[in-house]
Amino acid sequence: MVFSVLVFYILTIAGLFVLRRKRPQAERPYRAIGYPLVPALYLVAATAIEIILLIYRTETTWPGLLIVLTGIPVYLLWRRSGGPATDSGNPS
C-alpha cells in the first residue's frame, strides 16, 4: 500500500516542477515551502524509499505496482474514447 501511495506523491511533487516551468505566470494560491529545495529533497527521499521497498519487500510491493500500472491502459482507452481534454485551458 505504501509503495503505491508513494508513486502518486512523487508524481504530484514532480508535477509542481512541471507546472512552474510550463506556466510561470500562473496564479499561486498557496506556496510550496522551501521551493525548489524542499520538494526536490522529498523527491529524492521518496524515490529512495521506493527503491528500498522494491529491493527488500518485493513480495508486497509488486502487487501494488501492478495495480497502479493497470491504470495506464485504462487511462489510454478512456482518453481515446473521448475523455475530457485537460490542456484546453478552460476549467470544466
Phi, psi and omega in degrees: 000314182298319181300313182296319180294318180298327177303314182286328174297316179298315179297324179295313180292322176298324177298329176300315179294319181297313182294322179292332178279317183284327183230071184292337182265002182294151178296140180245092183291343174216159183259144172270107186299129177074017181299135004264355187294309184296312177299324178294319177297321177298316179301317180295313182295315181294322177294321177298318178297318178300314180296316179298317178297320178296325182282312190262343180233045185304319184295336180257342182271325182299319178300318178295320179295319179296322177297316179295317182293332177294341177289337182295308178296326178298316178298315181297320176295320179296316179295321180293328183278005175103032175297161183298142178286140181258346183259016183286341181084350179257129176292138182272000000 
